[in-house]
């Protein structure tokens, strides 16, 4: 009986370690994703500025696309919830 309690404690400690390690990894992944999003946002702003300097009115183009029933940047793809993916 005492051996079983020791095994349960070890198993619980292993589970705790596993979940703590997973959280550490996921937090680092989230930080990296935020960094990448920042870079992409800078690139978007750069290209929008360049188009504006060239006389392209992005707001007007968006309005035209919406009037035609086309969502800018979306091509009919619907994202599945994560529980369906897993």
mmCIF file as gemmi writes it, N, C-alpha and C atoms, coordinates in Angstrom:
data_model
loop_
_atom_site.group_PDB
_atom_site.id
_atom_site.type_symbol
_atom_site.label_atom_id
_atom_site.label_alt_id
_atom_site.label_comp_id
_atom_site.label_asym_id
_atom_site.label_entity_id
_atom_site.label_seq_id
_atom_site.pdbx_PDB_ins_code
_atom_site.Cartn_x
_atom_site.Cartn_y
_atom_site.Cartn_z
_atom_site.occupancy
_atom_site.B_iso_or_equiv
_atom_site.pdbx_formal_charge
_atom_site.auth_seq_id
_atom_site.auth_asym_id
_atom_site.pdbx_PDB_model_num
ATOM 1 N N . UNK Axp A 1 ? 0.816 -1.188 0 1 0 ? 1 A 1
ATOM 2 C CA . UNK Axp A 1 ? 0 0 0 1 0 ? 1 A 1
ATOM 3 C C . UNK Axp A 1 ? 0.865 1.259 0 1 0 ? 1 A 1
ATOM 4 N N . UNK Axp A 2 ? 1.937 1.23 0.777 1 0 ? 2 A 1
ATOM 5 C CA . UNK Axp A 2 ? 2.833 2.382 0.842 1 0 ? 2 A 1
ATOM 6 C C . UNK Axp A 2 ? 3.543 2.591 -0.488 1 0 ? 2 A 1
ATOM 7 N N . UNK Axp A 3 ? 3.849 1.492 -1.18 1 0 ? 3 A 1
ATOM 8 C CA . UNK Axp A 3 ? 4.51 1.601 -2.479 1 0 ? 3 A 1
ATOM 9 C C . UNK Axp A 3 ? 3.588 2.253 -3.494 1 0 ? 3 A 1
ATOM 10 N N . UNK Axp A 4 ? 2.297 1.977 -3.401 1 0 ? 4 A 1
ATOM 11 C CA . UNK Axp A 4 ? 1.341 2.56 -4.338 1 0 ? 4 A 1
ATOM 12 C C . UNK Axp A 4 ? 1.243 4.072 -4.136 1 0 ? 4 A 1
ATOM 13 N N . UNK Axp A 5 ? 1.251 4.517 -2.864 1 0 ? 5 A 1
ATOM 14 C CA . UNK Axp A 5 ? 1.201 5.956 -2.599 1 0 ? 5 A 1
ATOM 15 C C . UNK Axp A 5 ? 2.441 6.651 -3.143 1 0 ? 5 A 1
ATOM 16 N N . UNK Axp A 6 ? 3.584 6.002 -3.02 1 0 ? 6 A 1
ATOM 17 C CA . UNK Axp A 6 ? 4.823 6.558 -3.561 1 0 ? 6 A 1
ATOM 18 C C . UNK Axp A 6 ? 4.774 6.656 -5.071 1 0 ? 6 A 1
ATOM 19 N N . UNK Axp A 7 ? 4.189 5.638 -5.712 1 0 ? 7 A 1
ATOM 20 C CA . UNK Axp A 7 ? 4.058 5.645 -7.172 1 0 ? 7 A 1
ATOM 21 C C . UNK Axp A 7 ? 3.086 6.727 -7.62 1 0 ? 7 A 1
ATOM 22 N N . UNK Axp A 8 ? 1.995 6.908 -6.855 1 0 ? 8 A 1
ATOM 23 C CA . UNK Axp A 8 ? 1.027 7.951 -7.187 1 0 ? 8 A 1
ATOM 24 C C . UNK Axp A 8 ? 1.661 9.332 -7.068 1 0 ? 8 A 1
ATOM 25 N N . UNK Axp A 9 ? 2.485 9.515 -6.04 1 0 ? 9 A 1
ATOM 26 C CA . UNK Axp A 9 ? 3.163 10.802 -5.833 1 0 ? 9 A 1
ATOM 27 C C . UNK Axp A 9 ? 4.123 11.094 -6.979 1 0 ? 9 A 1
ATOM 28 N N . UNK Axp A 10 ? 4.873 10.059 -7.387 1 0 ? 10 A 1
ATOM 29 C CA . UNK Axp A 10 ? 5.803 10.235 -8.501 1 0 ? 10 A 1
ATOM 30 C C . UNK Axp A 10 ? 5.035 10.557 -9.775 1 0 ? 10 A 1
ATOM 31 N N . UNK Axp A 11 ? 3.939 9.84 -9.995 1 0 ? 11 A 1
ATOM 32 C CA . UNK Axp A 11 ? 3.14 10.074 -11.186 1 0 ? 11 A 1
ATOM 33 C C . UNK Axp A 11 ? 2.578 11.497 -11.181 1 0 ? 11 A 1
ATOM 34 N N . UNK Axp A 12 ? 2.113 11.936 -10.016 1 0 ? 12 A 1
ATOM 35 C CA . UNK Axp A 12 ? 1.582 13.293 -9.912 1 0 ? 12 A 1
ATOM 36 C C . UNK Axp A 12 ? 2.687 14.314 -10.162 1 0 ? 12 A 1
ATOM 37 N N . UNK Axp A 13 ? 3.871 14.075 -9.593 1 0 ? 13 A 1
ATOM 38 C CA . UNK Axp A 13 ? 5.004 14.978 -9.813 1 0 ? 13 A 1
ATOM 39 C C . UNK Axp A 13 ? 5.401 15.016 -11.288 1 0 ? 13 A 1
ATOM 40 N N . UNK Axp A 14 ? 5.348 13.86 -11.946 1 0 ? 14 A 1
ATOM 41 C CA . UNK Axp A 14 ? 5.665 13.812 -13.38 1 0 ? 14 A 1
ATOM 42 C C . UNK Axp A 14 ? 4.642 14.603 -14.177 1 0 ? 14 A 1
ATOM 43 N N . UNK Axp A 15 ? 3.377 14.471 -13.822 1 0 ? 15 A 1
ATOM 44 C CA . UNK Axp A 15 ? 2.33 15.21 -14.524 1 0 ? 15 A 1
ATOM 45 C C . UNK Axp A 15 ? 2.502 16.715 -14.327 1 0 ? 15 A 1
ATOM 46 N N . UNK Axp A 16 ? 2.82 17.103 -13.1 1 0 ? 16 A 1
ATOM 47 C CA . UNK Axp A 16 ? 3.035 18.524 -12.819 1 0 ? 16 A 1
ATOM 48 C C . UNK Axp A 16 ? 4.207 19.046 -13.649 1 0 ? 16 A 1
ATOM 49 N N . UNK Axp A 17 ? 5.289 18.292 -13.687 1 0 ? 17 A 1
ATOM 50 C CA . UNK Axp A 17 ? 6.452 18.689 -14.481 1 0 ? 17 A 1
ATOM 51 C C . UNK Axp A 17 ? 6.131 18.786 -15.959 1 0 ? 17 A 1
ATOM 52 N N . UNK Axp A 18 ? 5.356 17.823 -16.449 1 0 ? 18 A 1
ATOM 53 C CA . UNK Axp A 18 ? 4.962 17.826 -17.859 1 0 ? 18 A 1
ATOM 54 C C . UNK Axp A 18 ? 4.171 19.085 -18.194 1 0 ? 18 A 1
ATOM 55 N N . UNK Axp A 19 ? 3.181 19.405 -17.354 1 0 ? 19 A 1
ATOM 56 C CA . UNK Axp A 19 ? 2.33 20.563 -17.632 1 0 ? 19 A 1
ATOM 57 C C . UNK Axp A 19 ? 3.101 21.879 -17.481 1 0 ? 19 A 1
ATOM 58 N N . UNK Axp A 20 ? 3.988 21.958 -16.504 1 0 ? 20 A 1
ATOM 59 C CA . UNK Axp A 20 ? 4.808 23.166 -16.356 1 0 ? 20 A 1
ATOM 60 C C . UNK Axp A 20 ? 5.72 23.344 -17.565 1 0 ? 20 A 1
ATOM 61 N N . UNK Axp A 21 ? 6.315 22.265 -18.026 1 0 ? 21 A 1
ATOM 62 C CA . UNK Axp A 21 ? 7.172 22.333 -19.213 1 0 ? 21 A 1
ATOM 63 C C . UNK Axp A 21 ? 6.393 22.744 -20.444 1 0 ? 21 A 1
ATOM 64 N N . UNK Axp A 22 ? 5.184 22.202 -20.57 1 0 ? 22 A 1
ATOM 65 C CA . UNK Axp A 22 ? 4.329 22.562 -21.705 1 0 ? 22 A 1
ATOM 66 C C . UNK Axp A 22 ? 3.985 24.039 -21.677 1 0 ? 22 A 1
ATOM 67 N N . UNK Axp A 23 ? 3.636 24.542 -20.501 1 0 ? 23 A 1
ATOM 68 C CA . UNK Axp A 23 ? 3.307 25.966 -20.389 1 0 ? 23 A 1
ATOM 69 C C . UNK Axp A 23 ? 4.495 26.849 -20.734 1 0 ? 23 A 1
ATOM 70 N N . UNK Axp A 24 ? 5.664 26.474 -20.274 1 0 ? 24 A 1
ATOM 71 C CA . UNK Axp A 24 ? 6.872 27.243 -20.584 1 0 ? 24 A 1
ATOM 72 C C . UNK Axp A 24 ? 7.095 27.302 -22.091 1 0 ? 24 A 1
ATOM 73 N N . UNK Axp A 25 ? 6.963 26.16 -22.738 1 0 ? 25 A 1
ATOM 74 C CA . UNK Axp A 25 ? 7.143 26.096 -24.192 1 0 ? 25 A 1
ATOM 75 C C . UNK Axp A 25 ? 6.097 26.938 -24.909 1 0 ? 25 A 1
ATOM 76 N N . UNK Axp A 26 ? 4.839 26.824 -24.493 1 0 ? 26 A 1
ATOM 77 C CA . UNK Axp A 26 ? 3.767 27.569 -25.149 1 0 ? 26 A 1
ATOM 78 C C . UNK Axp A 26 ? 3.915 29.077 -24.953 1 0 ? 26 A 1
ATOM 79 N N . UNK Axp A 27 ? 4.366 29.506 -23.794 1 0 ? 27 A 1
ATOM 80 C CA . UNK Axp A 27 ? 4.583 30.938 -23.554 1 0 ? 27 A 1
ATOM 81 C C . UNK Axp A 27 ? 5.679 31.461 -24.478 1 0 ? 27 A 1
ATOM 82 N N . UNK Axp A 28 ? 6.745 30.693 -24.634 1 0 ? 28 A 1
ATOM 83 C CA . UNK Axp A 28 ? 7.823 31.102 -25.543 1 0 ? 28 A 1
ATOM 84 C C . UNK Axp A 28 ? 7.327 31.142 -26.986 1 0 ? 28 A 1
ATOM 85 N N . UNK Axp A 29 ? 6.502 30.175 -27.373 1 0 ? 29 A 1
ATOM 86 C CA . UNK Axp A 29 ? 5.932 30.166 -28.726 1 0 ? 29 A 1
ATOM 87 C C . UNK Axp A 29 ? 5.044 31.389 -28.944 1 0 ? 29 A 1
ATOM 88 N N . UNK Axp A 30 ? 4.256 31.738 -27.917 1 0 ? 30 A 1
ATOM 89 C CA . UNK Axp A 30 ? 3.382 32.905 -28.028 1 0 ? 30 A 1
ATOM 90 C C . UNK Axp A 30 ? 4.204 34.175 -28.185 1 0 ? 30 A 1
ATOM 91 N N . UNK Axp A 31 ? 5.297 34.294 -27.442 1 0 ? 31 A 1
ATOM 92 C CA . UNK Axp A 31 ? 6.168 35.467 -27.557 1 0 ? 31 A 1
ATOM 93 C C . UNK Axp A 31 ? 6.764 35.561 -28.958 1 0 ? 31 A 1
ATOM 94 N N . UNK Axp A 32 ? 7.183 34.441 -29.505 1 0 ? 32 A 1
ATOM 95 C CA . UNK Axp A 32 ? 7.754 34.432 -30.857 1 0 ? 32 A 1
ATOM 96 C C . UNK Axp A 32 ? 6.696 34.805 -31.89 1 0 ? 32 A 1
ATOM 97 N N . UNK Axp A 33 ? 5.485 34.302 -31.705 1 0 ? 33 A 1
ATOM 98 C CA . UNK Axp A 33 ? 4.396 34.634 -32.618 1 0 ? 33 A 1
ATOM 99 C C . UNK Axp A 33 ? 4.095 36.132 -32.572 1 0 ? 33 A 1
ATOM 100 N N . UNK Axp A 34 ? 4.096 36.716 -31.38 1 0 ? 34 A 1
ATOM 101 C CA . UNK Axp A 34 ? 3.864 38.156 -31.249 1 0 ? 34 A 1
ATOM 102 C C . UNK Axp A 34 ? 4.963 38.944 -31.959 1 0 ? 34 A 1
ATOM 103 N N . UNK Axp A 35 ? 6.198 38.469 -31.87 1 0 ? 35 A 1
ATOM 104 C CA . UNK Axp A 35 ? 7.313 39.128 -32.552 1 0 ? 35 A 1
ATOM 105 C C . UNK Axp A 35 ? 7.111 39.065 -34.067 1 0 ? 35 A 1
ATOM 106 N N . UNK Axp A 36 ? 6.706 37.911 -34.567 1 0 ? 36 A 1
ATOM 107 C CA . UNK Axp A 36 ? 6.479 37.747 -36.005 1 0 ? 36 A 1
ATOM 108 C C . UNK Axp A 36 ? 5.325 38.632 -36.462 1 0 ? 36 A 1
ATOM 109 N N . UNK Axp A 37 ? 4.268 38.709 -35.668 1 0 ? 37 A 1
ATOM 110 C CA . UNK Axp A 37 ? 3.134 39.566 -36.017 1 0 ? 37 A 1
ATOM 111 C C . UNK Axp A 37 ? 3.581 41.02 -36.106 1 0 ? 37 A 1
ATOM 112 N N . UNK Axp A 38 ? 4.45 41.447 -35.21 1 0 ? 38 A 1
ATOM 113 C CA . UNK Axp A 38 ? 4.979 42.81 -35.256 1 0 ? 38 A 1
ATOM 114 C C . UNK Axp A 38 ? 5.742 43.079 -36.541 1 0 ? 38 A 1
ATOM 115 N N . UNK Axp A 39 ? 6.543 42.116 -36.961 1 0 ? 39 A 1
ATOM 116 C CA . UNK Axp A 39 ? 7.306 42.26 -38.207 1 0 ? 39 A 1
ATOM 117 C C . UNK Axp A 39 ? 6.362 42.348 -39.398 1 0 ? 39 A 1
ATOM 118 N N . UNK Axp A 40 ? 5.359 41.474 -39.431 1 0 ? 40 A 1
ATOM 119 C CA . UNK Axp A 40 ? 4.39 41.48 -40.535 1 0 ? 40 A 1
ATOM 120 C C . UNK Axp A 40 ? 3.636 42.806 -40.561 1 0 ? 40 A 1
ATOM 121 N N . UNK Axp A 41 ? 3.262 43.313 -39.402 1 0 ? 41 A 1
ATOM 122 C CA . UNK Axp A 41 ? 2.554 44.593 -39.334 1 0 ? 41 A 1
ATOM 123 C C . UNK Axp A 41 ? 3.419 45.725 -39.89 1 0 ? 41 A 1
ATOM 124 N N . UNK Axp A 42 ? 4.705 45.725 -39.574 1 0 ? 42 A 1
ATOM 125 C CA . UNK Axp A 42 ? 5.616 46.741 -40.115 1 0 ? 42 A 1
ATOM 126 C C . UNK Axp A 42 ? 5.689 46.649 -41.636 1 0 ? 42 A 1
ATOM 127 N N . UNK Axp A 43 ? 5.753 45.438 -42.157 1 0 ? 43 A 1
ATOM 128 C CA . UNK Axp A 43 ? 5.811 45.255 -43.612 1 0 ? 43 A 1
ATOM 129 C C . UNK Axp A 43 ? 4.519 45.724 -44.279 1 0 ? 43 A 1
ATOM 130 N N . UNK Axp A 44 ? 3.387 45.428 -43.651 1 0 ? 44 A 1
ATOM 131 C CA . UNK Axp A 44 ? 2.103 45.886 -44.192 1 0 ? 44 A 1
ATOM 132 C C . UNK Axp A 44 ? 2.077 47.409 -44.243 1 0 ? 44 A 1
ATOM 133 N N . UNK Axp A 45 ? 2.498 48.054 -43.15 1 0 ? 45 A 1
ATOM 134 C CA . UNK Axp A 45 ? 2.509 49.515 -43.113 1 0 ? 45 A 1
ATOM 135 C C . UNK Axp A 45 ? 3.439 50.088 -44.177 1 0 ? 45 A 1
ATOM 136 N N . UNK Axp A 46 ? 4.585 49.461 -44.374 1 0 ? 46 A 1
ATOM 137 C CA . UNK Axp A 46 ? 5.533 49.908 -45.396 1 0 ? 46 A 1
ATOM 138 C C . UNK Axp A 46 ? 4.889 49.854 -46.78 1 0 ? 46 A 1
ATOM 139 N N . UNK Axp A 47 ? 4.26 48.737 -47.107 1 0 ? 47 A 1
ATOM 140 C CA . UNK Axp A 47 ? 3.662 48.582 -48.436 1 0 ? 47 A 1
ATOM 141 C C . UNK Axp A 47 ? 2.454 49.502 -48.614 1 0 ? 47 A 1
ATOM 142 N N . UNK Axp A 48 ? 1.684 49.695 -47.553 1 0 ? 48 A 1
ATOM 143 C CA . UNK Axp A 48 ? 0.557 50.62 -47.65 1 0 ? 48 A 1
ATOM 144 C C . UNK Axp A 48 ? 1.054 52.045 -47.896 1 0 ? 48 A 1
ATOM 145 N N . UNK Axp A 49 ? 2.128 52.421 -47.216 1 0 ? 49 A 1
ATOM 146 C CA . UNK Axp A 49 ? 2.709 53.747 -47.427 1 0 ? 49 A 1
ATOM 147 C C . UNK Axp A 49 ? 3.23 53.915 -48.843 1 0 ? 49 A 1
ATOM 148 N N . UNK Axp A 50 ? 3.879 52.873 -49.357 1 0 ? 50 A 1
ATOM 149 C CA . UNK Axp A 50 ? 4.405 52.93 -50.725 1 0 ? 50 A 1
ATOM 150 C C . UNK Axp A 50 ? 3.266 53.061 -51.729 1 0 ? 50 A 1
ATOM 151 N N . UNK Axp A 51 ? 2.183 52.319 -51.521 1 0 ? 51 A 1
ATOM 152 C CA . UNK Axp A 51 ? 1.036 52.42 -52.426 1 0 ? 51 A 1
ATOM 153 C C . UNK Axp A 51 ? 0.396 53.803 -52.341 1 0 ? 51 A 1
ATOM 154 N N . UNK Axp A 52 ? 0.33 54.359 -51.143 1 0 ? 52 A 1
ATOM 155 C CA . UNK Axp A 52 ? -0.237 55.698 -50.978 1 0 ? 52 A 1
ATOM 156 C C . UNK Axp A 52 ? 0.604 56.729 -51.724 1 0 ? 52 A 1
ATOM 157 N N . UNK Axp A 53 ? 1.934 56.601 -51.64 1 0 ? 53 A 1
ATOM 158 C CA . UNK Axp A 53 ? 2.824 57.511 -52.366 1 0 ? 53 A 1
ATOM 159 C C . UNK Axp A 53 ? 2.641 57.382 -53.872 1 0 ? 53 A 1
ATOM 160 N N . UNK Axp A 54 ? 2.273 56.188 -54.324 1 0 ? 54 A 1
ATOM 161 C CA . UNK Axp A 54 ? 2.06 55.958 -55.752 1 0 ? 54 A 1
ATOM 162 C C . UNK Axp A 54 ? 0.651 56.352 -56.198 1 0 ? 54 A 1
ATOM 163 N N . UNK Axp A 55 ? -0.157 56.85 -55.265 1 0 ? 55 A 1
ATOM 164 C CA . UNK Axp A 55 ? -1.48 57.341 -55.618 1 0 ? 55 A 1
ATOM 165 C C . UNK Axp A 55 ? -2.582 56.308 -55.551 1 0 ? 55 A 1
ATOM 166 N N . UNK Axp A 56 ? -2.332 55.166 -54.962 1 0 ? 56 A 1
ATOM 167 C CA . UNK Axp A 56 ? -3.358 54.13 -54.855 1 0 ? 56 A 1
ATOM 168 C C . UNK Axp A 56 ? -4.164 54.382 -53.587 1 0 ? 56 A 1
ATOM 169 N N . UNK Axp A 57 ? -5.504 54.48 -53.746 1 0 ? 57 A 1
ATOM 170 C CA . UNK Axp A 57 ? -6.395 54.71 -52.61 1 0 ? 57 A 1
ATOM 171 C C . UNK Axp A 57 ? -6.946 53.366 -52.148 1 0 ? 57 A 1
ATOM 172 N N . UNK Axp A 58 ? -6.359 52.834 -51.084 1 0 ? 58 A 1
ATOM 173 C CA . UNK Axp A 58 ? -6.761 51.516 -50.592 1 0 ? 58 A 1
ATOM 174 C C . UNK Axp A 58 ? -8.179 51.519 -50.03 1 0 ? 58 A 1
ATOM 175 N N . UNK Axp A 59 ? -8.593 52.617 -49.406 1 0 ? 59 A 1
ATOM 176 C CA . UNK Axp A 59 ? -9.943 52.697 -48.848 1 0 ? 59 A 1
ATOM 177 C C . UNK Axp A 59 ? -10.978 52.601 -49.96 1 0 ? 59 A 1
ATOM 178 N N . UNK Axp A 60 ? -10.717 53.27 -51.066 1 0 ? 60 A 1
ATOM 179 C CA . UNK Axp A 60 ? -11.645 53.235 -52.193 1 0 ? 60 A 1
ATOM 180 C C . UNK Axp A 60 ? -11.719 51.829 -52.782 1 0 ? 60 A 1
ATOM 181 N N . UNK Axp A 61 ? -10.594 51.158 -52.909 1 0 ? 61 A 1
ATOM 182 C CA . UNK Axp A 61 ? -10.586 49.802 -53.449 1 0 ? 61 A 1
ATOM 183 C C . UNK Axp A 61 ? -11.338 48.839 -52.538 1 0 ? 61 A 1
ATOM 184 N N . UNK Axp A 62 ? -11.22 49.034 -51.243 1 0 ? 62 A 1
ATOM 185 C CA . UNK Axp A 62 ? -11.936 48.192 -50.285 1 0 ? 62 A 1
ATOM 186 C C . UNK Axp A 62 ? -13.436 48.389 -50.436 1 0 ? 62 A 1
ATOM 187 N N . UNK Axp A 63 ? -13.863 49.643 -50.583 1 0 ? 63 A 1
ATOM 188 C CA . UNK Axp A 63 ? -15.287 49.934 -50.761 1 0 ? 63 A 1
ATOM 189 C C . UNK Axp A 63 ? -15.818 49.291 -52.038 1 0 ? 63 A 1
ATOM 190 N N . UNK Axp A 64 ? -15.053 49.345 -53.109 1 0 ? 64 A 1
ATOM 191 C CA . UNK Axp A 64 ? -15.467 48.743 -54.379 1 0 ? 64 A 1
ATOM 192 C C . UNK Axp A 64 ? -15.611 47.236 -54.227 1 0 ? 64 A 1
ATOM 193 N N . UNK Axp A 65 ? -14.643 46.601 -53.575 1 0 ? 65 A 1
ATOM 194 C CA . UNK Axp A 65 ? -14.696 45.152 -53.39 1 0 ? 65 A 1
ATOM 195 C C . UNK Axp A 65 ? -15.888 44.754 -52.527 1 0 ? 65 A 1
ATOM 196 N N . UNK Axp A 66 ? -16.165 45.528 -51.483 1 0 ? 66 A 1
ATOM 197 C CA . UNK Axp A 66 ? -17.304 45.221 -50.622 1 0 ? 66 A 1
ATOM 198 C C . UNK Axp A 66 ? -18.612 45.393 -51.383 1 0 ? 66 A 1
ATOM 199 N N . UNK Axp A 67 ? -18.691 46.409 -52.244 1 0 ? 67 A 1
ATOM 200 C CA . UNK Axp A 67 ? -19.888 46.63 -53.039 1 0 ? 67 A 1
ATOM 201 C C . UNK Axp A 67 ? -20.119 45.481 -54.014 1 0 ? 67 A 1
ATOM 202 N N . UNK Axp A 68 ? -19.029 44.882 -54.478 1 0 ? 68 A 1
ATOM 203 C CA . UNK Axp A 68 ? -19.131 43.749 -55.404 1 0 ? 68 A 1
ATOM 204 C C . UNK Axp A 68 ? -19.386 42.437 -54.661 1 0 ? 68 A 1
ATOM 205 N N . UNK Axp A 69 ? -19.401 42.493 -53.329 1 0 ? 69 A 1
ATOM 206 C CA . UNK Axp A 69 ? -19.645 41.291 -52.545 1 0 ? 69 A 1
ATOM 207 C C . UNK Axp A 69 ? -18.413 40.458 -52.284 1 0 ? 69 A 1
ATOM 208 N N . UNK Axp A 70 ? -17.245 41.051 -52.492 1 0 ? 70 A 1
ATOM 209 C CA . UNK Axp A 70 ? -15.99 40.339 -52.255 1 0 ? 70 A 1
ATOM 210 C C . UNK Axp A 70 ? -15.365 40.911 -50.996 1 0 ? 70 A 1
ATOM 211 N N . UNK Axp A 71 ? -15.071 40.031 -50.036 1 0 ? 71 A 1
ATOM 212 C CA . UNK Axp A 71 ? -14.388 40.473 -48.819 1 0 ? 71 A 1
ATOM 213 C C . UNK Axp A 71 ? -12.909 40.611 -49.107 1 0 ? 71 A 1
ATOM 214 N N . UNK Axp A 72 ? -12.323 41.774 -48.856 1 0 ? 72 A 1
ATOM 215 C CA . UNK Axp A 72 ? -10.889 41.927 -49.109 1 0 ? 72 A 1
ATOM 216 C C . UNK Axp A 72 ? -10.067 40.99 -48.228 1 0 ? 72 A 1
ATOM 217 N N . UNK Axp A 73 ? -9.169 40.272 -48.845 1 0 ? 73 A 1
ATOM 218 C CA . UNK Axp A 73 ? -8.259 39.406 -48.111 1 0 ? 73 A 1
ATOM 219 C C . UNK Axp A 73 ? -8.819 38.059 -47.735 1 0 ? 73 A 1
ATOM 220 N N . UNK Axp A 74 ? -10.083 37.807 -48.032 1 0 ? 74 A 1
ATOM 221 C CA . UNK Axp A 74 ? -10.678 36.52 -47.679 1 0 ? 74 A 1
ATOM 222 C C . UNK Axp A 74 ? -11.217 35.865 -48.939 1 0 ? 74 A 1
ATOM 223 N N . UNK Axp A 75 ? -10.93 34.608 -49.078 1 0 ? 75 A 1
ATOM 224 C CA . UNK Axp A 75 ? -11.349 33.892 -50.279 1 0 ? 75 A 1
ATOM 225 C C . UNK Axp A 75 ? -12.263 32.732 -49.917 1 0 ? 75 A 1
ATOM 226 N N . UNK Axp A 76 ? -13.233 32.989 -49.036 1 0 ? 76 A 1
ATOM 227 C CA . UNK Axp A 76 ? -14.222 31.982 -48.706 1 0 ? 76 A 1
ATOM 228 C C . UNK Axp A 76 ? -13.74 30.875 -47.79 1 0 ? 76 A 1
ATOM 229 N N . UNK Axp A 77 ? -12.582 31.02 -47.193 1 0 ? 77 A 1
ATOM 230 C CA . UNK Axp A 77 ? -12.088 29.961 -46.317 1 0 ? 77 A 1
ATOM 231 C C . UNK Axp A 77 ? -12.601 30.201 -44.906 1 0 ? 77 A 1
ATOM 232 N N . UNK Axp A 78 ? -13.246 29.177 -44.366 1 0 ? 78 A 1
ATOM 233 C CA . UNK Axp A 78 ? -13.715 29.262 -42.992 1 0 ? 78 A 1
ATOM 234 C C . UNK Axp A 78 ? -12.802 28.429 -42.129 1 0 ? 78 A 1
ATOM 235 N N . UNK Axp A 79 ? -12.4 28.997 -41.006 1 0 ? 79 A 1
ATOM 236 C CA . UNK Axp A 79 ? -11.504 28.29 -40.104 1 0 ? 79 A 1
ATOM 237 C C . UNK Axp A 79 ? -12.315 27.37 -39.209 1 0 ? 79 A 1
ATOM 238 N N . UNK Axp A 80 ? -11.787 26.161 -39.024 1 0 ? 80 A 1
ATOM 239 C CA . UNK Axp A 80 ? -12.425 25.2 -38.141 1 0 ? 80 A 1
ATOM 240 C C . UNK Axp A 80 ? -12.005 25.489 -36.708 1 0 ? 80 A 1
ATOM 241 N N . UNK Axp A 81 ? -12.906 25.23 -35.762 1 0 ? 81 A 1
ATOM 242 C CA . UNK Axp A 81 ? -12.498 25.348 -34.356 1 0 ? 81 A 1
ATOM 243 C C . UNK Axp A 81 ? -11.389 24.355 -34.045 1 0 ? 81 A 1
ATOM 244 N N . UNK Axp A 82 ? -10.565 24.702 -33.091 1 0 ? 82 A 1
ATOM 245 C CA . UNK Axp A 82 ? -9.399 23.869 -32.784 1 0 ? 82 A 1
ATOM 246 C C . UNK Axp A 82 ? -9.799 22.474 -32.331 1 0 ? 82 A 1
ATOM 247 N N . UNK Axp A 83 ? -10.945 22.345 -31.661 1 0 ? 83 A 1
ATOM 248 C CA . UNK Axp A 83 ? -11.341 21.013 -31.212 1 0 ? 83 A 1
ATOM 249 C C . UNK Axp A 83 ? -11.685 20.105 -32.387 1 0 ? 83 A 1
ATOM 250 N N . UNK Axp A 84 ? -12.117 20.669 -33.51 1 0 ? 84 A 1
ATOM 251 C CA . UNK Axp A 84 ? -12.361 19.857 -34.702 1 0 ? 84 A 1
ATOM 252 C C . UNK Axp A 84 ? -11.056 19.461 -35.376 1 0 ? 84 A 1
ATOM 253 N N . UNK Axp A 85 ? -10.058 20.328 -35.301 1 0 ? 85 A 1
ATOM 254 C CA . UNK Axp A 85 ? -8.761 20.034 -35.901 1 0 ? 85 A 1
ATOM 255 C C . UNK Axp A 85 ? -8.073 18.914 -35.151 1 0 ? 85 A 1
ATOM 256 N N . UNK Axp A 86 ? -8.143 18.972 -33.822 1 0 ? 86 A 1
ATOM 257 C CA . UNK Axp A 86 ? -7.487 17.965 -32.994 1 0 ? 86 A 1
ATOM 258 C C . UNK Axp A 86 ? -8.285 16.702 -33.05 1 0 ? 86 A 1
